[in-house]
Amino acid sequence: MLRNNSKLTSESDETCIFCLIANGQDKDTQVIKKNNELVCFRDIYPAAPHHYLVVPIQHIHSCFSLHRGHVDLVKRMAEMGKAVLQDQGITNMEDISLGFHQPPCTSVDHLHLHVLTPRSQIYEHLMYKFIPKTDNFVTEESLRNRIKDKAPIVKGEWSGLYKLSRPSIFSRLSVVGSRR
């Protein structure tokens, strides 16, 4: 069990439980593995005999916040998850499931990789949450492929707002804005 008494970083959200865990501020969660970028701990609502979460220490809201600059981060998250499984004595890497929930299917608004094994023993009443390559559960590989060409958003580059062209909620949306 690792303990870290560090304070929250400037890239953390003090209302986010995963930021608190990642920065050693939650005394109830046992951190299994940690480095300067990621932490791994057990899911409090396990869906399989081994169910871990790998989260970045930096607060990243969700899969939708990622861009091509995060491809290696996603890969390192998967590598840490697999390393934790090996540390726990898991030898069959064919019967694992690695993936991300994406909004609106997330329970915590902080990017986290689910690491489950054995995949063949995911609890039946929770199976629907972990069906690979669905909108509900995106595999680590699928996510890397999706973001590899996505450019980062540059703050201040685009200022726009969406407004209804007519006072009906069923009207078409039109974009009003200007490039800076």
Disulfide bonds with the S-S distance in Angstrom:
none
